[in-house]
Amino acid sequence: MKRDGELASIKEISEVFNISQHHLGKIVFELNKLGLIETIRGRNGGIRLAKPADEINVGLVVRSLENDFNVLECFEQGANHCVISPACTLKHALNKALHAFFQVLEQYTVKDLINNEHELRELMGIE
């Protein structure tokens, strides 16, 4: 976790969170495409948030990054072959739960999730 405006490298993030650099590179590409982070090339390059953490809505980020929230086959138009679908009430309950999931996430910004920054930095071995 860097201070505002400081750059982090994919290698640093990969090591701190034990994530594959290859996988992280894909995530960085997508976040950059969405305008959520900016990438700076070169020897002293790296990545950082493209806007303040209090302007990045977590729910919108999750919606943007995930392209498939089809919990059941019947959620996907044209792929529903379930024989009980016309009378099934489970799909309505799950759809309602999915909407509630996003409503909760949309109440948070990135800044809200790092309000315990000191504790997070200690756990990451940064200070």
Backbone as CSV, one residue per row, in Angstrom:
resi,resn,N_x,N_y,N_z,CA_x,CA_y,CA_z,C_x,C_y,C_z
1,MET,0.858,-1.164,0.000,0.000,0.000,0.000,0.904,1.227,0.000
2,LYS,0.768,1.990,-1.033,1.599,3.184,-1.179,0.818,4.416,-0.743
3,ARG,1.552,5.443,-0.418,0.928,6.732,-0.099,0.371,7.323,-1.396
4,ASP,-0.503,8.310,-1.271,-1.116,8.938,-2.447,-0.071,9.332,-3.474
5,GLY,-0.289,8.862,-4.697,0.565,9.248,-5.805,1.826,8.421,-5.974
6,GLU,2.232,7.677,-4.949,3.434,6.851,-5.071,3.153,5.674,-5.989
7,LEU,4.196,5.235,-6.685,4.056,4.122,-7.611,4.367,2.793,-6.934
8,ALA,3.667,1.772,-7.355,3.941,0.402,-6.910,4.226,-0.415,-8.161
9,SER,5.050,-1.414,-8.031,5.328,-2.271,-9.182,4.522,-3.556,-9.070
10,ILE,4.291,-4.171,-10.198,3.602,-5.461,-10.212,4.393,-6.467,-9.394
11,LYS,5.710,-6.392,-9.481,6.558,-7.319,-8.728,6.336,-7.146,-7.217
12,GLU,6.323,-5.899,-6.749,6.090,-5.630,-5.318,4.746,-6.178,-4.861
13,ILE,3.714,-5.881,-5.612,2.362,-6.316,-5.251,2.289,-7.836,-5.256
14,SER,2.877,-8.437,-6.266,2.903,-9.891,-6.382,3.555,-10.543,-5.170
15,GLU,4.659,-9.974,-4.720,5.374,-10.534,-3.578,4.612,-10.347,-2.267
16,VAL,4.051,-9.169,-2.056,3.329,-8.888,-0.812,2.089,-9.773,-0.678
17,PHE,1.357,-9.942,-1.780,0.092,-10.676,-1.716,0.183,-12.112,-2.233
18,ASN,1.390,-12.522,-2.605,1.614,-13.879,-3.105,0.681,-14.210,-4.278
19,ILE,0.686,-13.308,-5.262,-0.132,-13.450,-6.463,0.819,-13.586,-7.656
20,SER,0.461,-14.418,-8.596,1.258,-14.576,-9.808,1.390,-13.233,-10.531
21,GLN,2.608,-12.891,-10.945,2.819,-11.643,-11.682,2.046,-11.656,-12.994
22,HIS,1.955,-12.822,-13.617,1.214,-12.943,-14.876,-0.267,-12.612,-14.660
23,HIS,-0.860,-13.204,-13.632,-2.272,-12.943,-13.314,-2.477,-11.469,-12.941
24,LEU,-1.578,-10.952,-12.138,-1.661,-9.557,-11.719,-1.559,-8.613,-12.924
25,GLY,-0.710,-8.979,-13.870,-0.588,-8.173,-15.091,-1.906,-8.067,-15.830
26,LYS,-2.663,-9.157,-15.866,-3.979,-9.137,-16.517,-4.943,-8.216,-15.775
27,ILE,-4.898,-8.267,-14.457,-5.767,-7.411,-13.643,-5.409,-5.942,-13.844
28,VAL,-4.113,-5.651,-13.834,-3.645,-4.279,-14.050,-4.109,-3.774,-15.416
29,PHE,-4.018,-4.623,-16.427,-4.464,-4.248,-17.768,-5.935,-3.843,-17.745
30,GLU,-6.778,-4.660,-17.099,-8.211,-4.376,-17.039,-8.507,-3.107,-16.234
31,LEU,-7.846,-2.933,-15.095,-8.056,-1.736,-14.275,-7.610,-0.481,-15.014
32,ASN,-6.547,-0.600,-15.780,-6.058,0.525,-16.578,-7.064,0.867,-17.677
33,LYS,-7.593,-0.160,-18.322,-8.583,0.032,-19.374,-9.822,0.750,-18.844
34,LEU,-10.175,0.461,-17.598,-11.347,1.088,-16.973,-11.049,2.495,-16.442
35,GLY,-9.779,2.892,-16.509,-9.401,4.222,-16.030,-9.285,4.306,-14.522
36,LEU,-9.172,3.164,-13.840,-9.080,3.158,-12.382,-7.644,3.281,-11.887
37,ILE,-6.706,2.825,-12.684,-5.295,2.991,-12.350,-4.584,3.560,-13.564
38,GLU,-3.432,4.136,-13.302,-2.603,4.583,-14.412,-1.269,3.849,-14.325
39,THR,-0.730,3.570,-15.473,0.543,2.870,-15.537,1.592,3.811,-16.098
40,ILE,2.753,3.790,-15.486,3.874,4.611,-15.928,4.992,3.656,-16.317
41,ARG,5.413,3.754,-17.551,6.446,2.855,-18.057,7.831,3.381,-17.700
42,GLY,8.785,2.486,-17.850,10.170,2.900,-17.659,10.774,2.343,-16.390
43,ARG,12.040,2.663,-16.226,12.812,2.131,-15.103,12.213,2.485,-13.741
44,ASN,11.729,3.687,-13.604,11.119,4.121,-12.346,9.595,4.120,-12.423
45,GLY,9.083,3.333,-13.348,7.641,3.282,-13.563,6.920,2.434,-12.537
46,GLY,5.645,2.266,-12.759,4.814,1.475,-11.870,3.353,1.809,-12.092
47,ILE,2.553,1.512,-11.105,1.118,1.778,-11.194,0.659,2.541,-9.957
48,ARG,-0.437,3.263,-10.131,-1.068,3.971,-9.014,-2.517,4.232,-9.387
49,LEU,-3.301,4.562,-8.390,-4.697,4.893,-8.644,-4.781,6.104,-9.559
50,ALA,-5.722,6.070,-10.475,-5.907,7.176,-11.416,-6.758,8.294,-10.830
51,LYS,-7.469,7.990,-9.750,-8.273,9.006,-9.076,-8.252,8.718,-7.583
52,PRO,-8.689,9.651,-6.785,-8.665,9.441,-5.333,-9.457,8.200,-4.912
53,ALA,-8.968,7.525,-3.869,-9.588,6.293,-3.381,-11.043,6.508,-2.966
54,ASP,-11.392,7.715,-2.535,-12.779,7.963,-2.122,-13.717,8.191,-3.310
55,GLU,-13.174,8.152,-4.518,-13.988,8.298,-5.729,-14.144,6.978,-6.484
56,ILE,-13.581,5.909,-5.957,-13.653,4.608,-6.628,-14.637,3.729,-5.870
57,ASN,-15.799,3.491,-6.477,-16.861,2.719,-5.854,-16.604,1.229,-6.043
58,VAL,-16.565,0.486,-4.944,-16.231,-0.938,-4.973,-17.258,-1.739,-5.774
59,GLY,-18.522,-1.473,-5.584,-19.560,-2.196,-6.315,-19.441,-2.019,-7.811
60,LEU,-19.158,-0.798,-8.238,-19.021,-0.545,-9.670,-17.776,-1.224,-10.235
61,VAL,-16.716,-1.286,-9.432,-15.499,-1.970,-9.878,-15.786,-3.460,-10.072
62,VAL,-16.458,-4.071,-9.105,-16.772,-5.504,-9.206,-17.661,-5.761,-10.416
63,ARG,-18.667,-4.945,-10.610,-19.541,-5.104,-11.786,-18.749,-4.980,-13.087
64,SER,-17.798,-4.064,-13.119,-17.017,-3.830,-14.330,-16.028,-4.952,-14.620
65,LEU,-15.463,-5.538,-13.575,-14.441,-6.564,-13.770,-15.018,-7.952,-14.020
66,GLU,-16.153,-8.238,-13.457,-16.763,-9.562,-13.626,-17.781,-9.494,-14.754
67,ASN,-17.709,-10.452,-15.649,-18.628,-10.405,-16.782,-19.710,-11.479,-16.721
68,ASP,-19.698,-12.310,-15.688,-20.676,-13.380,-15.614,-21.200,-13.533,-14.187
69,PHE,-22.408,-13.066,-13.984,-23.051,-13.240,-12.686,-24.238,-14.181,-12.814
70,ASN,-24.155,-15.065,-13.792,-25.213,-16.051,-13.983,-25.036,-17.175,-12.971
71,VAL,-25.731,-17.048,-11.863,-25.630,-18.004,-10.767,-26.223,-19.349,-11.187
72,LEU,-27.269,-19.302,-11.962,-27.935,-20.503,-12.463,-28.045,-20.424,-13.979
73,GLU,-28.248,-21.577,-14.578,-28.422,-21.648,-16.031,-29.549,-20.730,-16.505
74,CYS,-30.610,-20.650,-15.719,-31.782,-19.873,-16.134,-31.546,-18.362,-16.103
75,PHE,-30.421,-17.924,-15.548,-30.098,-16.496,-15.559,-29.631,-16.048,-16.939
76,GLU,-29.238,-16.996,-17.757,-28.655,-16.660,-19.057,-29.668,-16.917,-20.175
77,GLN,-30.087,-15.847,-20.824,-31.040,-15.958,-21.918,-30.477,-16.878,-23.003
78,GLY,-31.313,-17.759,-23.524,-30.905,-18.630,-24.613,-30.192,-19.900,-24.176
79,ALA,-29.767,-19.982,-22.925,-29.051,-21.170,-22.444,-29.877,-21.930,-21.417
80,ASN,-31.085,-21.495,-21.188,-31.916,-22.098,-20.142,-32.638,-23.327,-20.681
81,HIS,-32.246,-24.492,-20.188,-32.888,-25.736,-20.592,-33.547,-26.421,-19.394
82,CYS,-33.694,-25.708,-18.313,-34.259,-26.275,-17.086,-35.769,-26.445,-17.259
83,VAL,-36.266,-27.655,-16.992,-37.684,-27.938,-17.205,-38.604,-27.264,-16.186
84,ILE,-38.089,-26.955,-15.011,-38.966,-26.328,-14.000,-38.846,-24.802,-13.975
85,SER,-38.080,-24.263,-14.870,-37.827,-22.821,-14.875,-39.101,-21.967,-14.820
86,PRO,-40.133,-22.297,-15.583,-41.326,-21.447,-15.530,-41.966,-21.346,-14.141
87,ALA,-41.820,-22.376,-13.313,-42.451,-22.370,-11.988,-41.450,-22.197,-10.852
88,CYS,-40.172,-22.081,-11.172,-39.121,-22.035,-10.149,-39.100,-20.679,-9.441
89,THR,-39.053,-20.728,-8.117,-38.951,-19.484,-7.348,-37.531,-19.262,-6.832
90,LEU,-36.675,-20.299,-6.905,-35.284,-20.160,-6.475,-34.576,-19.069,-7.271
91,LYS,-34.805,-19.027,-8.573,-34.116,-18.034,-9.409,-34.461,-16.608,-8.975
92,HIS,-35.682,-16.405,-8.515,-36.074,-15.065,-8.060,-35.376,-14.710,-6.746
93,ALA,-35.277,-15.688,-5.854,-34.588,-15.459,-4.579,-33.104,-15.171,-4.817
94,LEU,-32.472,-15.940,-5.689,-31.055,-15.720,-5.978,-30.818,-14.396,-6.693
95,ASN,-31.721,-14.026,-7.575,-31.597,-12.740,-8.263,-31.719,-11.590,-7.265
96,LYS,-32.634,-11.718,-6.325,-32.799,-10.703,-5.277,-31.542,-10.616,-4.414
97,ALA,-30.957,-11.769,-4.079,-29.724,-11.806,-3.283,-28.559,-11.170,-4.047
98,LEU,-28.484,-11.411,-5.336,-27.422,-10.822,-6.156,-27.534,-9.295,-6.171
99,HIS,-28.757,-8.800,-6.299,-28.959,-7.346,-6.261,-28.586,-6.770,-4.892
100,ALA,-28.908,-7.483,-3.829,-28.556,-7.029,-2.475,-27.032,-7.007,-2.313
101,PHE,-26.347,-8.003,-2.863,-24.881,-8.079,-2.840,-24.290,-6.792,-3.428
102,PHE,-24.777,-6.395,-4.588,-24.255,-5.185,-5.215,-24.652,-3.925,-4.464
103,GLN,-25.840,-3.901,-3.901,-26.251,-2.734,-3.123,-25.323,-2.516,-1.939
104,VAL,-24.900,-3.582,-1.313,-23.966,-3.461,-0.187,-22.613,-2.974,-0.686
105,LEU,-22.078,-3.608,-1.720,-20.765,-3.203,-2.237,-20.752,-1.751,-2.719
106,GLU,-21.861,-1.296,-3.261,-21.930,0.068,-3.777,-21.954,1.115,-2.669
107,GLN,-22.056,0.695,-1.423,-21.996,1.619,-0.291,-20.554,1.937,0.100
108,TYR,-19.587,1.284,-0.526,-18.181,1.421,-0.139,-17.320,1.954,-1.273
109,THR,-16.328,2.741,-0.863,-15.285,3.164,-1.789,-13.999,2.449,-1.382
110,VAL,-12.997,2.550,-2.222,-11.700,1.959,-1.889,-11.185,2.558,-0.580
111,LYS,-11.389,3.846,-0.409,-10.923,4.502,0.822,-11.581,3.896,2.067
112,ASP,-12.864,3.575,1.977,-13.552,2.947,3.103,-12.891,1.632,3.501
113,LEU,-12.366,0.913,2.523,-11.793,-0.402,2.777,-10.361,-0.356,3.297
114,ILE,-9.786,0.829,3.286,-8.409,0.955,3.790,-8.335,1.952,4.947
115,ASN,-9.451,2.143,5.637,-9.429,3.099,6.752,-8.577,2.599,7.915
116,ASN,-8.217,1.332,7.919,-7.302,0.778,8.918,-5.902,0.621,8.296
117,GLU,-5.486,1.651,7.612,-4.241,1.640,6.838,-3.027,1.224,7.665
118,HIS,-2.925,1.709,8.880,-1.772,1.380,9.716,-1.688,-0.134,9.955
119,GLU,-2.806,-0.734,10.312,-2.843,-2.175,10.540,-2.515,-2.956,9.265
120,LEU,-3.051,-2.511,8.146,-2.795,-3.160,6.859,-1.297,-3.100,6.503
121,ARG,-0.705,-1.926,6.724,0.723,-1.760,6.431,1.563,-2.702,7.293
122,GLU,1.222,-2.833,8.563,1.962,-3.755,9.452,1.855,-5.176,8.936
123,LEU,0.663,-5.604,8.547,0.466,-6.962,8.065,1.227,-7.229,6.766
124,MET,1.400,-6.193,5.963,2.146,-6.342,4.718,3.648,-6.179,4.907
125,GLY,4.050,-5.809,6.101,5.483,-5.596,6.363,5.997,-4.284,5.806
126,ILE,5.105,-3.317,5.680,5.455,-1.985,5.168,5.287,-0.990,6.293
127,GLU,6.248,-0.141,6.495,6.078,0.936,7.476,7.281,1.832,7.517
